[in-house]
Amino acid sequence: PSTMILDSGAPYLMRYMRHVAKSVETGKLDLSHTDLTVFPIEIGGLTQLRVLLLDGNHIEHIPHQASTLVSLTHLSVAHNRLEHIHHSLGSMRDLRVVSLRGNRLDSIPLGWGASAQL
C-alpha cells in the first residue's frame, strides 16, 4: 500500500486490505469515501478487476498505472479533485462507464472521446 495508507494507522490499513482482498473474489473494488489523496497504484496488479469505485476522495490525478486494469468496465471517480487523467487510459478497450462529475478536469483522454462504447 501507499505511504498515505500505511500512515493512516492499523484500522484503516486493515479495512483497506479487506476491500482489496474481497475484490479478488468479486471483481469490484469500492474505496469510495476513504479519504484517499492518491490513486492506489498498487491495485494495478488486479487485472481481473471490472468495477473500481473511488468516489468522494481527494485524488488529484489518475496515473498511467491505472491502464493495467485491463478488465475494467466501470470506473467511478466522481467528487474528487481530479485535474489530470493520464492519456494511456484512453486505450482501455473494455471500459464502458466512466463517472467524472464533480472534478476539476479540463480534458479527458482522447481515446475516450473516440469510443462509441462510452
N, CA, C and O atoms as a Tinker XYZ file with bonds, in Angstrom:
   472  protein
     1  N      0.814000   -1.206000    0.000000    73     2
     2  CA     0.000000    0.000000    0.000000    64     1     3
     3  C      0.853000    1.263000    0.000000    63     2     4     5
     4  O      2.020000    1.237000    0.391000    81     3
     5  N      0.271000    2.345000   -0.433000    73     3     6
     6  CA     0.985000    3.617000   -0.494000    64     5     7
     7  C      1.315000    4.116000    0.916000    63     6     8     9
     8  O      0.752000    3.650000    1.907000    81     7
     9  N      2.231000    5.065000    0.976000    73     7    10
    10  CA     2.626000    5.669000    2.244000    64     9    11
    11  C      1.427000    6.293000    2.941000    63    10    12    13
    12  O      1.299000    6.200000    4.162000    81    11
    13  N      0.545000    6.930000    2.168000    73    11    14
    14  CA    -0.644000    7.552000    2.752000    64    13    15
    15  C     -1.482000    6.515000    3.501000    63    14    16    17
    16  O     -1.974000    6.783000    4.597000    81    15
    17  N     -1.640000    5.351000    2.915000    73    15    18
    18  CA    -2.439000    4.293000    3.549000    64    17    19
    19  C     -1.722000    3.741000    4.776000    63    18    20    21
    20  O     -2.340000    3.522000    5.817000    81    19
    21  N     -0.420000    3.518000    4.650000    73    19    22
    22  CA     0.356000    2.996000    5.777000    64    21    23
    23  C      0.381000    3.982000    6.944000    63    22    24    25
    24  O      0.338000    3.575000    8.106000    81    23
    25  N      0.451000    5.264000    6.638000    73    23    26
    26  CA     0.496000    6.284000    7.678000    64    25    27
    27  C     -0.846000    6.528000    8.352000    63    26    28    29
    28  O     -0.909000    7.232000    9.360000    81    27
    29  N     -1.910000    5.964000    7.819000    73    27    30
    30  CA    -3.250000    6.194000    8.365000    64    29    31
    31  C     -3.576000    5.321000    9.563000    63    30    32    33
    32  O     -4.630000    5.485000   10.178000    81    31
    33  N     -2.698000    4.404000    9.902000    73    31    34
    34  CA    -2.909000    3.574000   11.080000    64    33    35
    35  C     -3.447000    2.194000   10.754000    63    34    36    37
    36  O     -3.950000    1.939000    9.660000    81    35
    37  N     -3.327000    1.317000   11.730000    73    35    38
    38  CA    -3.679000   -0.092000   11.552000    64    37    39
    39  C     -5.151000   -0.318000   11.194000    63    38    40    41
    40  O     -5.423000   -1.110000   10.291000    81    39
    41  N     -6.106000    0.330000   11.850000    73    39    42
    42  CA    -7.510000    0.069000   11.488000    64    41    43
    43  C     -7.814000    0.421000   10.034000    63    42    44    45
    44  O     -8.506000   -0.325000    9.342000    81    43
    45  N     -7.294000    1.561000    9.571000    73    43    46
    46  CA    -7.516000    1.973000    8.183000    64    45    47
    47  C     -6.847000    0.986000    7.226000    63    46    48    49
    48  O     -7.439000    0.580000    6.226000    81    47
    49  N     -5.616000    0.607000    7.540000    73    47    50
    50  CA    -4.882000   -0.344000    6.704000    64    49    51
    51  C     -5.621000   -1.674000    6.613000    63    50    52    53
    52  O     -5.724000   -2.251000    5.530000    81    51
    53  N     -6.131000   -2.161000    7.723000    73    51    54
    54  CA    -6.851000   -3.441000    7.726000    64    53    55
    55  C     -8.129000   -3.342000    6.885000    63    54    56    57
    56  O     -8.443000   -4.262000    6.129000    81    55
    57  N     -8.856000   -2.246000    7.011000    73    55    58
    58  CA   -10.076000   -2.056000    6.219000    64    57    59
    59  C     -9.735000   -2.011000    4.732000    63    58    60    61
    60  O    -10.420000   -2.621000    3.910000    81    59
    61  N     -8.681000   -1.288000    4.397000    73    59    62
    62  CA    -8.232000   -1.190000    3.006000    64    61    63
    63  C     -7.877000   -2.579000    2.463000    63    62    64    65
    64  O     -8.294000   -2.940000    1.362000    81    63
    65  N     -7.114000   -3.351000    3.228000    73    63    66
    66  CA    -6.686000   -4.681000    2.784000    64    65    67
    67  C     -7.886000   -5.624000    2.627000    63    66    68    69
    68  O     -7.896000   -6.459000    1.723000    81    67
    69  N     -8.891000   -5.501000    3.492000    73    67    70
    70  CA   -10.104000   -6.328000    3.355000    64    69    71
    71  C    -10.825000   -6.009000    2.054000    63    70    72    73
    72  O    -11.293000   -6.911000    1.359000    81    71
    73  N    -10.915000   -4.709000    1.724000    73    71    74
    74  CA   -11.560000   -4.304000    0.468000    64    73    75
    75  C    -10.814000   -4.887000   -0.730000    63    74    76    77
    76  O    -11.431000   -5.408000   -1.659000    81    75
    77  N     -9.499000   -4.797000   -0.704000    73    75    78
    78  CA    -8.692000   -5.305000   -1.816000    64    77    79
    79  C     -8.834000   -6.823000   -1.921000    63    78    80    81
    80  O     -9.008000   -7.347000   -3.021000    81    79
    81  N     -8.765000   -7.528000   -0.810000    73    79    82
    82  CA    -8.894000   -8.989000   -0.823000    64    81    83
    83  C    -10.264000   -9.414000   -1.354000    63    82    84    85
    84  O    -10.359000  -10.362000   -2.135000    81    83
    85  N    -11.311000   -8.725000   -0.940000    73    83    86
    86  CA   -12.659000   -9.058000   -1.403000    64    85    87
    87  C    -12.792000   -8.828000   -2.906000    63    86    88    89
    88  O    -13.528000   -9.547000   -3.583000    81    87
    89  N    -12.081000   -7.826000   -3.430000    73    87    90
    90  CA   -12.178000   -7.520000   -4.857000    64    89    91
    91  C    -11.646000   -8.653000   -5.725000    63    90    92    93
    92  O    -12.071000   -8.808000   -6.870000    81    91
    93  N    -10.732000   -9.437000   -5.199000    73    91    94
    94  CA   -10.202000  -10.573000   -5.955000    64    93    95
    95  C    -11.322000  -11.566000   -6.245000    63    94    96    97
    96  O    -11.358000  -12.166000   -7.319000    81    95
    97  N    -12.235000  -11.740000   -5.294000    73    95    98
    98  CA   -13.362000  -12.656000   -5.469000    64    97    99
    99  C    -14.486000  -12.052000   -6.311000    63    98   100   101
   100  O    -15.087000  -12.740000   -7.136000    81    99
   101  N    -14.766000  -10.767000   -6.100000    73    99   102
   102  CA   -15.951000  -10.156000   -6.702000    64   101   103
   103  C    -15.690000   -9.403000   -8.002000    63   102   104   105
   104  O    -16.612000   -9.196000   -8.790000    81   103
   105  N    -14.449000   -8.993000   -8.234000    73   103   106
   106  CA   -14.146000   -8.173000   -9.409000    64   105   107
   107  C    -14.535000   -6.720000   -9.224000    63   106   108   109
   108  O    -14.510000   -5.939000  -10.175000    81   107
   109  N    -14.898000   -6.350000   -7.989000    73   107   110
   110  CA   -15.330000   -4.979000   -7.681000    64   109   111
   111  C    -14.549000   -4.469000   -6.478000    63   110   112   113
   112  O    -14.450000   -5.143000   -5.453000    81   111
   113  N    -13.994000   -3.259000   -6.621000    73   111   114
   114  CA   -13.284000   -2.643000   -5.510000    64   113   115
   115  C    -13.905000   -1.284000   -5.235000    63   114   116   117
   116  O    -13.893000   -0.399000   -6.090000    81   115
   117  N    -14.444000   -1.129000   -4.041000    73   115   118
   118  CA   -15.086000    0.114000   -3.638000    64   117   119
   119  C    -14.267000    0.773000   -2.538000    63   118   120   121
   120  O    -14.302000    0.355000   -1.381000    81   119
   121  N    -13.530000    1.810000   -2.922000    73   119   122
   122  CA   -12.747000    2.601000   -1.974000    64   121   123
   123  C    -13.306000    4.017000   -1.902000    63   122   124   125
   124  O    -12.570000    4.976000   -1.667000    81   123
   125  N    -14.601000    4.136000   -2.104000    73   123   126
   126  CA   -15.264000    5.439000   -2.028000    64   125   127
   127  C    -15.242000    5.955000   -0.595000    63   126   128   129
   128  O    -15.348000    5.190000    0.363000    81   127
   129  N    -15.101000    7.271000   -0.473000    73   127   130
   130  CA   -15.172000    7.953000    0.825000    64   129   131
   131  C    -14.202000    7.359000    1.846000    63   130   132   133
   132  O    -14.551000    7.157000    3.009000    81   131
   133  N    -12.978000    7.084000    1.388000    73   131   134
   134  CA   -11.950000    6.554000    2.286000    64   133   135
   135  C    -10.804000    7.542000    2.478000    63   134   136   137
   136  O     -9.744000    7.171000    2.980000    81   135
   137  N    -11.010000    8.790000    2.082000    73   135   138
   138  CA   -10.031000    9.865000    2.258000    64   137   139
   139  C     -8.719000    9.638000    1.513000    63   138   140   141
   140  O     -7.675000   10.138000    1.932000    81   139
   141  N     -8.765000    8.892000    0.417000    73   139   142
   142  CA    -7.557000    8.713000   -0.387000    64   141   143
   143  C     -7.138000   10.046000   -1.003000    63   142   144   145
   144  O     -7.974000   10.809000   -1.487000    81   143
   145  N     -5.847000   10.314000   -0.978000    73   143   146
   146  CA    -5.324000   11.527000   -1.606000    64   145   147
   147  C     -4.578000   11.208000   -2.888000    63   146   148   149
   148  O     -4.299000   12.104000   -3.684000    81   147
   149  N     -4.251000    9.935000   -3.097000    73   147   150
   150  CA    -3.578000    9.494000   -4.318000    64   149   151
   151  C     -4.278000    8.248000   -4.848000    63   150   152   153
   152  O     -4.882000    7.485000   -4.093000    81   151
   153  N     -4.183000    8.060000   -6.151000    73   151   154
   154  CA    -4.712000    6.846000   -6.763000    64   153   155
   155  C     -3.887000    5.672000   -6.250000    63   154   156   157
   156  O     -2.658000    5.731000   -6.294000    81   155
   157  N     -4.518000    4.616000   -5.768000    73   155   158
   158  CA    -3.780000    3.484000   -5.199000    64   157   159
   159  C     -3.133000    2.622000   -6.295000    63   158   160   161
   160  O     -3.726000    1.646000   -6.755000    81   159
   161  N     -1.915000    2.991000   -6.708000    73   159   162
   162  CA    -1.268000    2.315000   -7.844000    64   161   163
   163  C     -1.022000    0.838000   -7.585000    63   162   164   165
   164  O     -0.861000    0.068000   -8.532000    81   163
   165  N     -0.991000    0.429000   -6.327000    73   163   166
   166  CA    -0.757000   -0.978000   -6.026000    64   165   167
   167  C     -1.890000   -1.880000   -6.514000    63   166   168   169
   168  O     -1.705000   -3.094000   -6.597000    81   167
   169  N     -3.040000   -1.330000   -6.835000    73   167   170
   170  CA    -4.135000   -2.153000   -7.340000    64   169   171
   171  C     -3.953000   -2.493000   -8.817000    63   170   172   173
   172  O     -4.749000   -3.245000   -9.379000    81   171
   173  N     -2.924000   -1.952000   -9.445000    73   171   174
   174  CA    -2.652000   -2.236000  -10.853000    64   173   175
   175  C     -2.493000   -3.719000  -11.152000    63   174   176   177
   176  O     -2.700000   -4.148000  -12.287000    81   175
   177  N     -2.133000   -4.496000  -10.157000    73   175   178
   178  CA    -1.989000   -5.937000  -10.326000    64   177   179
   179  C     -3.312000   -6.689000  -10.323000    63   178   180   181
   180  O     -3.339000   -7.894000  -10.573000    81   179
   181  N     -4.400000   -5.997000  -10.044000    73   179   182
   182  CA    -5.723000   -6.643000  -10.002000    64   181   183
   183  C     -6.317000   -6.657000  -11.413000    63   182   184   185
   184  O     -7.299000   -5.968000  -11.689000    81   183
   185  N     -5.719000   -7.440000  -12.286000    73   183   186
   186  CA    -6.104000   -7.425000  -13.695000    64   185   187
   187  C     -7.514000   -7.966000  -13.939000    63   186   188   189
   188  O     -8.071000   -7.738000  -15.013000    81   187
   189  N     -8.104000   -8.671000  -12.979000    73   187   190
   190  CA    -9.465000   -9.187000  -13.123000    64   189   191
   191  C    -10.517000   -8.184000  -12.665000    63   190   192   193
   192  O    -11.715000   -8.438000  -12.788000    81   191
   193  N    -10.070000   -7.040000  -12.135000    73   191   194
   194  CA   -10.979000   -6.029000  -11.610000    64   193   195
   195  C    -11.853000   -5.457000  -12.723000    63   194   196   197
   196  O    -11.342000   -4.990000  -13.741000    81   195
   197  N    -13.180000   -5.493000  -12.528000    73   195   198
   198  CA   -14.120000   -4.975000  -13.521000    64   197   199
   199  C    -14.723000   -3.636000  -13.115000    63   198   200   201
   200  O    -15.027000   -2.805000  -13.971000    81   199
   201  N    -14.897000   -3.424000  -11.810000    73   199   202
   202  CA   -15.529000   -2.200000  -11.305000    64   201   203
   203  C    -14.614000   -1.575000  -10.255000    63   202   204   205
   204  O    -14.205000   -2.231000   -9.297000    81   203
   205  N    -14.302000   -0.300000  -10.453000    73   203   206
   206  CA   -13.478000    0.436000   -9.492000    64   205   207
   207  C    -14.213000    1.714000   -9.115000    63   206   208   209
   208  O    -14.496000    2.557000   -9.966000    81   207
   209  N    -14.521000    1.846000   -7.820000    73   207   210
   210  CA   -15.252000    2.997000   -7.296000    64   209   211
   211  C    -14.345000    3.760000   -6.327000    63   210   212   213
   212  O    -13.933000    3.238000   -5.291000    81   211
   213  N    -14.051000    4.993000   -6.688000    73   211   214
   214  CA   -13.183000    5.845000   -5.873000    64   213   215
   215  C    -13.848000    7.189000   -5.583000    63   214   216   217
   216  O    -13.157000    8.192000   -5.402000    81   215
   217  N    -15.150000    7.219000   -5.539000    73   215   218
   218  CA   -15.910000    8.456000   -5.344000    64   217   219
   219  C    -15.634000    9.089000   -3.981000    63   218   220   221
   220  O    -15.336000    8.402000   -3.004000    81   219
   221  N    -15.742000   10.422000   -3.945000    73   219   222
   222  CA   -15.702000   11.147000   -2.682000    64   221   223
   223  C    -14.380000   11.101000   -1.945000    63   222   224   225
   224  O    -14.361000   11.076000   -0.714000    81   223
   225  N    -13.280000   11.091000   -2.670000    73   223   226
   226  CA   -11.955000   11.128000   -2.058000    64   225   227
   227  C    -11.294000   12.465000   -2.382000    63   226   228   229
   228  O    -11.981000   13.453000   -2.639000    81   227
   229  N     -9.971000   12.497000   -2.369000    73   227   230
   230  CA    -9.224000   13.734000   -2.621000    64   229   231
   231  C     -8.148000   13.502000   -3.682000    63   230   232   233
   232  O     -7.089000   14.128000   -3.641000    81   231
   233  N     -8.414000   12.617000   -4.615000    73   231   234
   234  CA    -7.450000   12.231000   -5.645000    64   233   235
   235  C     -7.345000   13.330000   -6.692000    63   234   236   237
   236  O     -8.358000   13.830000   -7.182000    81   235
   237  N     -6.099000   13.709000   -7.039000    73   235   238
   238  CA    -5.878000   14.789000   -7.989000    64   237   239
   239  C     -5.559000   14.314000   -9.396000    63   238   240   241
   240  O     -5.802000   15.042000  -10.358000    81   239
   241  N     -5.021000   13.109000   -9.537000    73   239   242
   242  CA    -4.754000   12.595000  -10.884000    64   241   243
   243  C     -4.809000   11.073000  -10.901000    63   242   244   245
   244  O     -4.604000   10.402000   -9.890000    81   243
   245  N     -5.093000   10.562000  -12.091000    73   243   246
   246  CA    -5.090000    9.115000  -12.312000    64   245   247
   247  C     -3.851000    8.813000  -13.147000    63   246   248   249
   248  O     -3.757000    9.256000  -14.292000    81   247
   249  N     -2.900000    8.067000  -12.591000    73   247   250
   250  CA    -1.635000    7.810000  -13.274000    64   249   251
   251  C     -1.752000    6.725000  -14.341000    63   250   252   253
   252  O     -2.773000    6.046000  -14.451000    81   251
   253  N     -0.691000    6.581000  -15.118000    73   251   254
   254  CA    -0.677000    5.580000  -16.194000    64   253   255
   255  C     -0.812000    4.163000  -15.667000    63   254   256   257
   256  O     -1.260000    3.291000  -16.411000    81   255
   257  N     -0.447000    3.889000  -14.418000    73   255   258
   258  CA    -0.561000    2.538000  -13.859000    64   257   259
   259  C     -2.000000    2.037000  -13.870000    63   258   260   261
   260  O     -2.230000    0.828000  -13.873000    81   259
   261  N     -2.958000    2.934000  -13.877000    73   259   262
   262  CA    -4.367000    2.522000  -13.907000    64   261   263
   263  C     -4.706000    1.797000  -15.205000    63   262   264   265
   264  O     -5.650000    1.008000  -15.242000    81   263
   265  N     -3.952000    2.052000  -16.263000    73   263   266
   266  CA    -4.239000    1.402000  -17.546000    64   265   267
   267  C     -3.922000   -0.090000  -17.527000    63   266   268   269
   268  O     -4.273000   -0.800000  -18.469000    81   267
   269  N     -3.263000   -0.582000  -16.474000    73   267   270
   270  CA    -3.006000   -2.020000  -16.354000    64   269   271
   271  C     -4.250000   -2.782000  -15.900000    63   270   272   273
   272  O     -4.251000   -4.013000  -15.886000    81   271
   273  N     -5.290000   -2.073000  -15.535000    73   271   274
   274  CA    -6.557000   -2.698000  -15.138000    64   273   275
   275  C     -7.326000   -3.054000  -16.410000    63   274   276   277
   276  O     -8.344000   -2.438000  -16.726000    81   275
   277  N     -6.831000   -4.041000  -17.125000    73   275   278
   278  CA    -7.301000   -4.345000  -18.479000    64   277   279
   279  C     -8.733000   -4.866000  -18.551000    63   278   280   281
   280  O     -9.345000   -4.801000  -19.617000    81   279
   281  N     -9.279000   -5.374000  -17.466000    73   279   282
   282  CA   -10.654000   -5.887000  -17.468000    64   281   283
   283  C    -11.675000   -4.863000  -16.996000    63   282   284   285
   284  O    -12.870000   -5.154000  -16.953000    81   283
   285  N    -11.219000   -3.672000  -16.642000    73   283   286
   286  CA   -12.098000   -2.659000  -16.073000    64   285   287
   287  C    -13.189000   -2.238000  -17.065000    63   286   288   289
   288  O    -12.904000   -1.847000  -18.197000    81   287
   289  N    -14.437000   -2.326000  -16.613000    73   287   290
   290  CA   -15.574000   -1.900000  -17.426000    64   289   291
   291  C    -16.248000   -0.662000  -16.845000    63   290   292   293
   292  O    -16.957000    0.050000  -17.557000    81   291
   293  N    -16.033000   -0.399000  -15.554000    73   291   294
   294  CA   -16.711000    0.695000  -14.855000    64   293   295
   295  C    -15.703000    1.390000  -13.951000    63   294   296   297
   296  O    -15.119000    0.770000  -13.062000    81   295
   297  N    -15.506000    2.684000  -14.186000    73   295   298
   298  CA   -14.606000    3.492000  -13.363000    64   297   299
   299  C    -15.375000    4.708000  -12.868000    63   298   300   301
   300  O    -15.867000    5.508000  -13.664000    81   299
   301  N    -15.475000    4.844000  -11.562000    73   299   302
   302  CA   -16.159000    5.995000  -10.991000    64   301   303
   303  C    -15.208000    6.713000  -10.043000    63   302   304   305
   304  O    -14.795000    6.173000   -9.016000    81   303
   305  N    -14.871000    7.950000  -10.416000    73   303   306
   306  CA   -14.006000    8.806000   -9.605000    64   305   307
   307  C    -14.695000   10.158000   -9.392000    63   306   308   309
   308  O    -14.046000   11.204000   -9.391000    81   307
   309  N    -15.989000   10.119000   -9.215000    73   307   310
   310  CA   -16.776000   11.336000   -9.025000    64   309   311
   311  C    -16.407000   11.997000   -7.698000    63   310   312   313
   312  O    -16.057000   11.333000   -6.723000    81   311
   313  N    -16.499000   13.318000   -7.697000    73   311   314
   314  CA   -16.315000   14.122000   -6.488000    64   313   315
   315  C    -14.964000   13.888000   -5.815000    63   314   316   317
   316  O    -14.875000   13.604000   -4.620000    81   315
   317  N    -13.932000   14.018000   -6.619000    73   315   318
   318  CA   -12.559000   14.030000   -6.135000    64   317   319
   319  C    -11.998000   15.414000   -6.441000    63   318   320   321
   320  O    -12.746000   16.390000   -6.504000    81   319
   321  N    -10.710000   15.498000   -6.628000    73   319   322
   322  CA   -10.052000   16.756000   -7.002000    64   321   323
   323  C     -9.269000   16.570000   -8.297000    63   322   324   325
   324  O     -8.230000   17.195000   -8.511000    81   323
   325  N     -9.790000   15.697000   -9.151000    73   323   326
   326  CA    -9.074000   15.350000  -10.378000    64   325   327
   327  C     -8.808000   16.558000  -11.256000    63   326   328   329
   328  O     -9.703000   17.339000  -11.578000    81   327
   329  N     -7.542000   16.681000  -11.632000    73   327   330
   330  CA    -7.128000   17.703000  -12.587000    64   329   331
   331  C     -6.536000   17.062000  -13.830000    63   330   332   333
   332  O     -6.464000   17.691000  -14.885000    81   331
   333  N     -6.106000   15.793000  -13.704000    73   331   334
   334  CA    -5.412000   15.124000  -14.807000    64   333   335
   335  C     -5.711000   13.627000  -14.809000    63   334   336   337
   336  O     -5.720000   12.976000  -13.763000    81   335
   337  N     -5.951000   13.104000  -15.990000    73   335   338
   338  CA    -6.080000   11.659000  -16.207000    64   337   339
   339  C     -5.057000   11.304000  -17.269000    63   338   340   341
   340  O     -5.080000   11.867000  -18.364000    81   339
   341  N     -4.172000   10.391000  -16.966000    73   339   342
   342  CA    -3.109000   10.041000  -17.905000    64   341   343
   343  C     -3.707000    9.566000  -19.230000    63   342   344   345
   344  O     -4.684000    8.818000  -19.253000    81   343
   345  N     -3.103000   10.012000  -20.327000    73   343   346
   346  CA    -3.622000    9.710000  -21.668000    64   345   347
   347  C     -3.695000    8.216000  -21.965000    63   346   348   349
   348  O     -4.489000    7.804000  -22.811000    81   347
   349  N     -2.886000    7.390000  -21.294000    73   347   350
   350  CA    -2.899000    5.944000  -21.567000    64   349   351
   351  C     -4.242000    5.300000  -21.213000    63   350   352   353
   352  O     -4.557000    4.224000  -21.722000    81   351
   353  N     -5.029000    5.931000  -20.362000    73   351   354
   354  CA    -6.337000    5.388000  -20.021000    64   353   355
   355  C     -7.302000    5.462000  -21.192000    63   354   356   357
   356  O     -8.333000    4.790000  -21.187000    81   355
   357  N     -6.985000    6.260000  -22.182000    73   355   358
   358  CA    -7.823000    6.353000  -23.373000    64   357   359
   359  C     -7.834000    5.074000  -24.190000    63   358   360   361
   360  O     -8.706000    4.885000  -25.038000    81   359
   361  N     -6.870000    4.193000  -23.942000    73   359   362
   362  CA    -6.792000    2.939000  -24.703000    64   361   363
   363  C     -7.416000    1.751000  -23.974000    63   362   364   365
   364  O     -7.261000    0.613000  -24.416000    81   363
   365  N     -8.104000    1.988000  -22.888000    73   363   366
   366  CA    -8.725000    0.893000  -22.134000    64   365   367
   367  C     -9.977000    0.429000  -22.878000    63   366   368   369
   368  O    -11.033000    1.056000  -22.790000    81   367
   369  N     -9.845000   -0.660000  -23.601000    73   367   370
   370  CA   -10.879000   -1.118000  -24.542000    64   369   371
   371  C    -12.162000   -1.623000  -23.907000    63   370   372   373
   372  O    -13.230000   -1.490000  -24.504000    81   371
   373  N    -12.090000   -2.196000  -22.718000    73   371   374
   374  CA   -13.289000   -2.752000  -22.091000    64   373   375
   375  C    -14.088000   -1.728000  -21.289000    63   374   376   377
   376  O    -15.212000   -2.006000  -20.870000    81   375
   377  N    -13.517000   -0.553000  -21.075000    73   375   378
   378  CA   -14.170000    0.465000  -20.263000    64   377   379
   379  C    -15.461000    0.957000  -20.929000    63   378   380   381
   380  O    -15.440000    1.429000  -22.066000    81   379
   381  N    -16.579000    0.842000  -20.211000    73   379   382
   382  CA   -17.886000    1.214000  -20.744000    64   381   383
   383  C    -18.517000    2.389000  -20.012000    63   382   384   385
   384  O    -19.214000    3.203000  -20.618000    81   383
   385  N    -18.271000    2.477000  -18.699000    73   383   386
   386  CA   -18.881000    3.513000  -17.869000    64   385   387
   387  C    -17.779000    4.252000  -17.126000    63   386   388   389
   388  O    -16.952000    3.636000  -16.453000    81   387
   389  N    -17.772000    5.577000  -17.252000    73   387   390
   390  CA   -16.819000    6.420000  -16.540000    64   389   391
   391  C    -17.601000    7.565000  -15.904000    63   390   392   393
   392  O    -18.336000    8.277000  -16.589000    81   391
   393  N    -17.443000    7.737000  -14.605000    73   391   394
   394  CA   -18.092000    8.849000  -13.914000    64   393   395
   395  C    -17.008000    9.796000  -13.396000    63   394   396   397
   396  O    -16.167000    9.426000  -12.576000    81   395
   397  N    -17.057000   11.030000  -13.902000    73   395   398
   398  CA   -16.048000   12.037000  -13.563000    64   397   399
   399  C    -16.658000   13.292000  -12.944000    63   398   400   401
   400  O    -15.942000   14.263000  -12.697000    81   399
   401  N    -17.939000   13.291000  -12.694000    73   399   402
   402  CA   -18.607000   14.520000  -12.231000    64   401   403
   403  C    -18.011000   15.016000  -10.909000    63   402   404   405
   404  O    -17.531000   14.242000  -10.080000    81   403
   405  N    -18.065000   16.342000  -10.752000    73   403   406
   406  CA   -17.588000   16.936000   -9.514000    64   405   407
   407  C    -16.078000   16.978000   -9.389000    63   406   408   409
   408  O    -15.552000   16.889000   -8.280000    81   407
   409  N    -15.364000   17.111000  -10.507000    73   407   410
   410  CA   -13.912000   17.212000  -10.506000    64   409   411
   411  C    -13.470000   18.502000  -11.162000    63   410   412   413
   412  O    -14.305000   19.332000  -11.524000    81   411
   413  N    -12.172000   18.682000  -11.321000    73   411   414
   414  CA   -11.594000   19.906000  -11.871000    64   413   415
   415  C    -10.953000   19.671000  -13.237000    63   414   416   417
   416  O     -9.988000   20.350000  -13.589000    81   415
   417  N    -11.464000   18.741000  -13.991000    73   415   418
   418  CA   -10.857000   18.359000  -15.270000    64   417   419
   419  C    -11.140000   19.378000  -16.364000    63   418   420   421
   420  O    -12.245000   19.909000  -16.476000    81   419
   421  N    -10.109000   19.638000  -17.171000    73   419   422
   422  CA   -10.266000   20.470000  -18.360000    64   421   423
   423  C    -10.387000   19.615000  -19.609000    63   422   424   425
   424  O    -10.899000   20.068000  -20.633000    81   423
   425  N     -9.911000   18.369000  -19.524000    73   423   426
   426  CA    -9.946000   17.470000  -20.678000    64   425   427
   427  C     -9.976000   16.025000  -20.200000    63   426   428   429
   428  O     -9.713000   15.731000  -19.034000    81   427
   429  N    -10.304000   15.127000  -21.132000    73   427   430
   430  CA   -10.286000   13.695000  -20.859000    64   429   431
   431  C     -9.380000   13.038000  -21.887000    63   430   432   433
   432  O     -9.091000   13.649000  -22.916000    81   431
   433  N     -8.917000   11.806000  -21.644000    73   431   434
   434  CA    -8.060000   11.137000  -22.623000    64   433   435
   435  C     -8.730000   11.056000  -23.992000    63   434   436   437
   436  O     -9.924000   10.772000  -24.089000    81   435
   437  N     -7.964000   11.305000  -25.038000    73   435   438
   438  CA    -8.503000   11.347000  -26.400000    64   437   439
   439  C     -9.255000   10.086000  -26.790000    63   438   440   441
   440  O    -10.291000   10.174000  -27.449000    81   439
   441  N     -8.771000    8.934000  -26.408000    73   439   442
   442  CA    -9.413000    7.678000  -26.771000    64   441   443
   443  C    -10.830000    7.549000  -26.246000    63   442   444   445
   444  O    -11.656000    6.866000  -26.852000    81   443
   445  N    -11.124000    8.201000  -25.121000    73   443   446
   446  CA   -12.476000    8.140000  -24.569000    64   445   447
   447  C    -13.459000    8.869000  -25.460000    63   446   448   449
   448  O    -14.590000    8.417000  -25.639000    81   447
   449  N    -13.053000    9.966000  -26.008000    73   447   450
   450  CA   -13.939000   10.739000  -26.884000    64   449   451
   451  C    -14.234000   10.012000  -28.167000    63   450   452   453
   452  O    -15.303000   10.204000  -28.748000    81   451
   453  N    -13.315000    9.174000  -28.633000    73   451   454
   454  CA   -13.488000    8.452000  -29.897000    64   453   455
   455  C    -14.221000    7.139000  -29.715000    63   454   456   457
   456  O    -14.622000    6.509000  -30.695000    81   455
   457  N    -14.401000    6.716000  -28.467000    73   455   458
   458  CA   -15.014000    5.422000  -28.215000    64   457   459
   459  C    -16.540000    5.507000  -28.306000    63   458   460   461
   460  O    -17.173000    6.318000  -27.630000    81   459
   461  N    -17.102000    4.672000  -29.138000    73   459   462
   462  CA   -18.559000    4.622000  -29.259000    64   461   463
   463  C    -19.167000    3.851000  -28.087000    63   462   464   465
   464  O    -20.387000    3.848000  -27.920000    81   463
   465  N    -18.338000    3.201000  -27.281000    73   463   466
   466  CA   -18.824000    2.378000  -26.181000    64   465   467
   467  C    -19.068000    3.175000  -24.899000    63   466   468   469
   468  O    -19.829000    2.741000  -24.033000    81   467
   469  N    -18.427000    4.335000  -24.775000    73   467   470
   470  CA   -18.594000    5.123000  -23.543000    64   469   471
   471  C    -19.822000    6.020000  -23.631000    63   470   472
   472  O    -20.120000    6.753000  -22.689000    81   471
